[in-house]
Amino acid sequence: MKYTNLRNRRLLLIVFLLLVGLMVLVRWSYRRISGKVGSEAFKQYILDPIPKSVTNIKVDQPKNFQGYRYIFRFNINRSDLDLIIHSEPFVRIWDVEDVNGSIYWRWDHPDGRHGSSIICYDHTKEPSWFRPKNKWSAHEAYAFERVGNLQNVETNIKQSDGPTNIKVLLYNENEYEAYFIITYYED
């Protein structure tokens, strides 16, 4: 009997340690994408083919239990940025702010009444290269949001069921640096 209890305790300890190890592995397995995989993610989620001026692609995939979220940083010249802007029905956005890991903006000109937001980092630490708040003195910003069959500012005015797809593009022309944040989830 004592041997069976000791054996059960060891088995429970091994199962517990395996579960803890699995949790740690899942937490770190899909973050910090770079190199060839970063280029493939760029092609899949931003634009294919990659514009010629794009360099220094960095990608992160923070946790998103309802769908997916990717955060890109890359260098690009202004003329190639237009290729991205015209690849979707992006609109210029205003009053862009980074607040506690989320980006907030207004669809209308400054001081407009309709706005939206996208979560970048909620419960995970952002990588050292994610620092757009230090760059926003000379930026342009664009967004595309689709909820069901509604698009952009309509998503603030009407209700719709269906998947949510949000893309935000931030650009600092002085440094030729862009951030592209994309999230997709279903309610």
For each residue, the residues with C-beta under 8 A, 3 or more apart:
1: 4 5
2: 5 6
3: 6 7
4: 1 7 8
5: 1 2 8 9
6: 2 3 9 10
7: 3 4 10 11
8: 4 5 11 12
9: 5 6 12 13
10: 6 7 13 14
11: 7 8 14 15
12: 8 9 15 16
13: 9 10 16 17
14: 10 11 17 18
15: 11 12 18 19
16: 12 13 19 20
17: 13 14 20 21
18: 14 15 21 22
19: 15 16 22 23
20: 16 17 23 24
21: 17 18 24 25
22: 18 19 25 26
23: 19 20 26 27
24: 20 21 27 28
25: 21 22 28 29
26: 22 23 29
27: 23 24 63
28: 24 25 31
29: 25 26
30: 33 61
31: 28 60 61 62 124 127
32: 59 60 127
33: 30 37 38 41 59 60 61
34: 37 38 57 58 59
35: 38 39
36: 39 40
37: 33 34 40 41 59
38: 33 34 35 41 42 57 58 59 72
39: 35 36 42 43 50 57
40: 36 37 43 44
41: 33 37 38 44 45 59 70 72
42: 38 39 45 46 47 50 54 57 59 72 74
43: 39 40 46 47 48 49 50
44: 40 41 48
45: 41 42 70 72 180 182
46: 42 43 72 84 87 180 182
47: 42 43 50 51 83 84 87
48: 43 44
49: 43
50: 39 42 43 47 54
51: 47 54 76 80 83 84
52: 80
53: 75 76 77 79 80 176
54: 42 50 51 57 74 75 76 80
55: 74 75 76
56: 73 74 75
57: 34 38 39 42 54 72 73 74
58: 34 38 72 73 74 127 129
59: 32 33 34 37 38 41 42 70 71 72
60: 31 32 33 70 71 126 127 130
61: 30 31 33 68 69 70 71
62: 31 69 71 120 121 122 124
63: 27 69 123 124
64: 67 68 69 183 185
65:
66: 185 186 187
67: 64 163 183 184 185 186
68: 61 64 182 183 184 185
69: 61 62 63 64 119 120 181 182 183 184
70: 41 45 59 60 61 180 181 182 183
71: 59 60 61 62 120 121 130 179 180 181
72: 38 41 42 45 46 57 58 59 178 179 180 181
73: 56 57 58 129 130 177 178 179
74: 42 54 55 56 57 58 177 178 180
75: 53 54 55 56 175 176 177 178
76: 51 53 54 55 80 81 84 171 176 177 178
77: 53 80 81 176
78: 81 82 171 173 176
79: 53 82
80: 51 52 53 54 76 77 83 84
81: 76 77 78 84 85 169 171 178
82: 78 79 85 86
83: 47 51 80 86 87
84: 46 47 51 76 80 81 87 90 169 178 180
85: 81 82 90 142 169
86: 82 83 90
87: 46 47 83 84 90
88: 144 167
89: 144 151 152
90: 84 85 86 87 142 143 144 167 169
91: 107 142 143 144 152 153
92: 140 141 142
93: 96 105 106 107 141 142 143 168
94: 105 106 107 108 109 110 112 141
95: 104 105 106 110 111 115
96: 93 103 104 105 136 139 141 170
97: 103 104 105
98: 101 102 103 120 132 133 136
99: 102 103 104
100:
101: 98 119 120 121 122 126
102: 98 99 117 118 119 120 122
103: 96 97 98 99 117 118 120 132 168 170 181
104: 95 96 97 99 115 116 117
105: 93 94 95 96 97 115 116 117 141 143 168
106: 93 94 95 109 110 111 112 113 114 115
107: 91 93 94 112 114 115 116 143 152 153 156
108: 94 111 112 113 114 153
109: 94 106 112
110: 94 95 106
111: 95 106 108
112: 94 106 107 108 109 115
113: 106 108
114: 106 107 108 153 156 157
115: 95 104 105 106 107 112 156
116: 104 105 107 143 145 155 156 166
117: 102 103 104 105
118: 102 103 143 166 168 181 183
119: 69 101 102 122 183
120: 62 69 71 98 101 102 103 126 130 181
121: 62 71 101 124 125 126 130
122: 62 101 102 119
123: 63
124: 31 62 63 121
125: 121
126: 60 101 120 121 130
127: 31 32 58 60 130
128: 131
129: 58 73
130: 60 71 73 120 121 126 127 179
131: 128 134 135
132: 98 103 135 136 139 170 179
133: 98 136
134: 131
135: 131 132 138 139 170 172 175 177
136: 96 98 132 133 139 170 172
137:
138: 135 172 173 174
139: 96 132 135 136 170 171 172 173
140: 92 170 171 173
141: 92 93 94 96 105 168 169 170 171
142: 85 90 91 92 93 168 169 171
143: 90 91 93 105 107 116 118 152 166 167 168 169
144: 88 89 90 91 151 152 165 166 167
145: 116 151 152 155 164 165 166 167
146: 150 151 152 155 163 164 165 166
147: 150 155 160 162 163 164 165
148: 160 161 162 163
149: 160 162
150: 146 147 154 155 158 160
151: 89 144 145 146 154 155
152: 89 91 107 143 144 145 146 155
153: 91 107 108 114 156 157
154: 150 151 157 158
155: 116 145 146 147 150 151 152 158 160
156: 107 114 115 116 153
157: 114 153 154
158: 150 154 155
159:
160: 147 148 149 150 155
161: 148 187
162: 147 148 149 186 187
163: 67 146 147 148 184 185 186 187
164: 145 146 147 183 184 185 186 187
165: 144 145 146 147 182 183 184
166: 116 118 143 144 145 146 181 182 183 184
167: 88 90 143 144 145 180 181 182
168: 93 103 105 118 141 142 143 179 180 181 182
169: 81 84 85 90 141 142 143 178 179 180
170: 96 103 132 135 136 139 140 141 178 179 180 181
171: 76 78 81 139 140 141 142 177 178 179
172: 135 136 138 139 175 176 177 178
173: 78 138 139 140 176
174: 138
175: 75 135 172
176: 53 75 76 77 78 172 173
177: 73 74 75 76 135 171 172
178: 72 73 74 75 76 81 84 169 170 171 172
179: 71 72 73 130 132 168 169 170 171
180: 45 46 70 71 72 74 84 167 168 169 170
181: 69 70 71 72 103 118 120 166 167 168 170
182: 45 46 68 69 70 165 166 167 168
183: 64 67 68 69 70 118 119 164 165 166
184: 67 68 69 163 164 165 166
185: 64 66 67 68 163 164
186: 66 67 162 163 164
187: 66 161 162 163 164
